[in-house]
Amino acid sequence: MHPPRIYNNAQPPLLNFSNELEFQQELSNHEHAIHVRSLYAIKYAYEIDYHDDVTIAFLNNKDTLLGCHPDDWVTNLQRSLAYFVSIEDYEKCTETKEIIENLQS
């Protein structure tokens, strides 16, 4: 059973693209939503002891997903932490650091 797809009101963005360049542009356009989504999806999965991919975004339609495997959660959160530091969102920095520490313990 998959956990709900909406975590802390952080819905997965829909990325529409037809080639690698457009994909990279969509990632850039939705950077904030992707990092917020990563934080809350991984945090929720950790809290409910869920050990499968979490959905980060939909690709071109709602049938194709960009997910994050549990083996990549810490690395993904470290990238999100760097992003939150860069935009000076210290509340999200604190939340991100806490979940990283929990995952590593």
MIDOTI-915865 format. One record per residue: residue number from 1; chain; y, z, x of N, C-alpha, C, CB in turn. Coordinates in pm, whole numbers. Glycine has a CB too. Example, Ala and Ser with C-alpha at 12.3 -4.5 7.8 and 13.67 -1.06 7.14 Angstrom:
<recs>
   k c    n.v    n.w    n.u   ca.v   ca.w   ca.u    c.v    c.w    c.u   cb.v   cb.w   cb.u
   1 A   -569    780   1319   -450    780   1230   -330    780   1320   -447    905   1131
   2 A   -225    708   1285   -106    714   1367      3    787   1290    -60    572   1408
</recs>
This chain:
<recs>
   k c    n.v    n.w    n.u   ca.v   ca.w   ca.u    c.v    c.w    c.u   cb.v   cb.w   cb.u
   1 A   -119      0     84      0      0      0    124      0     88      0    122    -95
   2 A    218    -86     58    342    -95    135    446     -1     77    395   -239    136
   3 A    526     62    164    634    145    110    739     56     44    698    232    222
   4 A    824    114    -39    928     33   -104   1009    -46     -3   1021    123   -186
   5 A   1059   -160    -46   1133   -247     45   1278   -206     64   1127   -388     -5
   6 A   1330   -116    -17   1469    -73     -2   1470     70     48   1547    -86   -137
   7 A   1533     92    162   1540    223    224   1685    263    235   1472    224    363
   8 A   1722    375    175   1857    428    185   1962    321    150   1882    481    326
   9 A   1933    243     47   2019    133      3   2042     25    108   2152    188    -40
  10 A   1954     17    208   1965    -84    313   1867   -197    281   1936    -23    455
  11 A   1913   -293    201   1827   -403    162   1812   -503    275   1882   -472     38
  12 A   1695   -567    285   1678   -669    389   1766   -790    361   1530   -712    398
  13 A   1839   -836    461   1919   -957    440   1829  -1081    433   2022   -974    554
  14 A   1881  -1188    374   1813  -1317    368   1876  -1408    473   1822  -1380    225
  15 A   1795  -1451    569   1843  -1539    676   1797  -1681    646   1791  -1491    815
  16 A   1891  -1772    627   1859  -1912    601   1892  -1995    723   1937  -1965    477
  17 A   1794  -2074    769   1812  -2154    890   1711  -2267    892   1798  -2066   1018
  18 A   1741  -2369    970   1646  -2481    984   1609  -2508   1128   1705  -2605    923
  19 A   1672  -2437   1221   1635  -2454   1362   1668  -2326   1438   1709  -2577   1425
  20 A   1632  -2323   1564   1650  -2201   1646   1797  -2163   1658   1591  -2222   1786
  21 A   1885  -2258   1677   2028  -2229   1689   2081  -2165   1560   2107  -2358   1720
  22 A   2044  -2219   1446   2087  -2161   1319   2027  -2022   1300   2047  -2252   1202
  23 A   1902  -2003   1343   1839  -1871   1333   1918  -1769   1413   1693  -1877   1383
  24 A   1954  -1803   1537   2032  -1712   1621   2168  -1681   1557   2052  -1772   1761
  25 A   2229  -1782   1495   2358  -1762   1428   2342  -1669   1308   2417  -1897   1382
  26 A   2236  -1685   1232   2210  -1598   1118   2187  -1454   1164   2088  -1648   1038
  27 A   2113  -1437   1274   2094  -1302   1329   2229  -1240   1364   2002  -1307   1454
  28 A   2314  -1317   1424   2446  -1268   1460   2530  -1236   1336   2519  -1372   1548
  29 A   2526  -1325   1238   2603  -1305   1114   2560  -1179   1039   2588  -1425   1023
  30 A   2434  -1143   1050   2378  -1030    975   2343   -912   1067   2254  -1074    898
  31 A   2406   -907   1184   2372   -807   1285   2380   -665   1229   2464   -820   1405
  32 A   2488   -632   1162   2504   -496   1111   2393   -463   1010   2642   -480   1046
  33 A   2371   -551    914   2268   -528    813   2130   -514    875   2267   -642    711
  34 A   2101   -590    977   1971   -584   1044   1952   -450   1114   1956   -700   1145
  35 A   2055   -403   1182   2042   -275   1253   2033   -157   1156   2161   -254   1348
  36 A   2112   -161   1050   2105    -54    950   1968    -57    883   2219    -70    843
  37 A   1922   -175    848   1791   -190    786   1681   -138    879   1765   -338    751
  38 A   1689   -173   1006   1588   -127   1103   1583     25   1107   1618   -182   1243
  39 A   1701     87   1118   1707    233   1124   1640    295   1003   1852    280   1133
  40 A   1682    256    883   1633    324    764   1490    286    726   1725    295    649
  41 A   1449    164    754   1310    126    725   1214    201    815   1291    -26    742
  42 A   1247    209    944   1161    280   1039   1163    430   1010   1205    252   1184
  43 A   1280    483    982   1290    627    950   1204    661    829   1437    667    924
  44 A   1213    580    725   1134    605    604    984    592    634   1175    506    493
  45 A    945    491    707    804    472    741    752    593    818    784    342    823
  46 A    831    643    911    793    762    987    777    883    893    898    793   1098
  47 A    872    900    804    870   1017    714    750   1017    621    997   1021    633
  48 A    704    900    579    589    897    488    458    869    562    612    790    380
  49 A    465    869    696    345    849    779    282    712    754    242    960    754
  50 A    366    610    746    325    472    724    310    405    860    428    396    634
  51 A    197    338    882    168    282   1015    144    132   1010     47    351   1074
  52 A    236     60    950    226    -85    942    366   -143    962    163   -131    805
  53 A    375   -275    965    504   -340    983    601   -299    872    488   -493    985
  54 A    727   -283    909    832   -264    811    910   -395    801    927   -144    850
  55 A    962   -422    682   1038   -545    660   1182   -525    704   1033   -586    511
  56 A   1229   -615    790   1366   -610    839   1453   -714    768   1370   -633    992
  57 A   1400   -833    745   1476   -940    679   1381  -1039    614   1569  -1012    781
  58 A   1435  -1116    521   1362  -1228    464   1409  -1354    535   1383  -1239    308
  59 A   1317  -1449    555   1349  -1572    626   1337  -1691    532   1258  -1591    748
  60 A   1447  -1760    508   1457  -1883    429   1416  -1870    284   1374  -1988    493
  61 A   1337  -1775    252   1299  -1748    114   1246  -1606    112   1192  -1852     59
  62 A   1216  -1556     -1   1171  -1417     -6   1022  -1403     20   1205  -1356   -140
  63 A    954  -1513     54    810  -1507     81    780  -1491    229    743  -1632     30
  64 A    876  -1519    316    856  -1507    459    938  -1389    510    895  -1639    533
  65 A    874  -1302    587    938  -1178    630    956  -1173    781    857  -1060    584
  66 A   1062  -1108    823   1080  -1067    962   1048   -919    962   1226  -1098   1017
  67 A    940   -882   1028    896   -744   1028    904   -682   1166    756   -733    976
  68 A    877   -554   1170    875   -480   1295    749   -394   1297   1004   -392   1312
  69 A    662   -421   1393    536   -349   1408    563   -210   1465    438   -427   1499
  70 A    483   -110   1429    504     26   1481    512     35   1633    394    114   1433
  71 A    441    -52   1703    448    -51   1850    587    -88   1901    345   -149   1908
  72 A    667   -152   1817    800   -197   1856    912   -114   1796    819   -341   1815
  73 A    878    -10   1722    981     69   1654   1080    131   1752    917    178   1572
  74 A   1032    194   1858   1124    262   1952   1215    159   2019   1044    341   2059
  75 A   1159     49   2066   1240    -54   2131   1345   -109   2035   1150   -169   2183
  76 A   1304   -133   1912   1396   -184   1812   1508    -83   1784   1322   -218   1682
  77 A   1470     43   1773   1571    147   1749   1664    164   1868   1503    280   1717
  78 A   1615    146   1988   1702    154   2106   1807     43   2104   1618    146   2236
  79 A   1768    -75   2059   1866   -185   2042   1968   -150   1934   1794   -317   2007
  80 A   1919    -91   1825   2010    -51   1718   2105     58   1765   1932     -4   1595
  81 A   2054    151   1844   2139    257   1899   2252    197   1983   2055    356   1984
  82 A   2219    102   2068   2322     36   2150   2426    -32   2061   2257    -67   2246
  83 A   2380    -94   1953   2474   -158   1859   2564    -53   1795   2397   -236   1751
  84 A   2506     57   1746   2587    160   1680   2687    224   1777   2496    268   1621
  85 A   2649    239   1902   2742    289   2004   2857    189   2019   2670    311   2142
  86 A   2823     59   2024   2927    -43   2046   3029    -49   1933   2862   -179   2062
  87 A   2987    -14   1811   3082    -15   1699   3134    126   1669   3016    -74   1572
  88 A   3095    221   1752   3140    360   1742   3104    424   1608   3290    368   1762
  89 A   2983    395   1559   2932    459   1438   2843    575   1484   2851    356   1347
  90 A   2906    687   1511   2836    798   1574   2741    870   1480   2936    896   1628
  91 A   2764    861   1351   2668    918   1256   2534    845   1265   2724    911   1112
  92 A   2541    713   1268   2418    635   1279   2356    651   1419   2446    485   1250
  93 A   2439    671   1521   2387    699   1656   2301    825   1653   2503    715   1758
  94 A   2352    929   1589   2279   1055   1582   2147   1036   1507   2364   1163   1513
  95 A   2153    969   1392   2030    944   1315   1929    864   1396   2063    870   1185
  96 A   1977    764   1467   1889    678   1544   1825    756   1659   1966    557   1599
  97 A   1904    834   1729   1851    915   1839   1745   1013   1790   1963    990   1909
  98 A   1768   1073   1674   1672   1169   1619   1538   1102   1588   1729   1234   1492
  99 A   1541    985   1526   1415    919   1491   1345    869   1617   1440    802   1394
 100 A   1419    824   1717   1357    785   1844   1285    905   1906   1464    729   1943
 101 A   1353   1019   1911   1292   1140   1967   1167   1178   1888   1392   1257   1967
 102 A   1172   1171   1756   1054   1204   1674    938   1110   1703   1089   1198   1526
 103 A    967    981   1717    863    883   1743    802    902   1882    918    742   1730
 104 A    881    947   1977    831    964   2113    760   1096   2135    945    952   2209
 105 A    772   1190   2041    707   1321   2061    564   1321   2011    785   1430   1990
</recs>
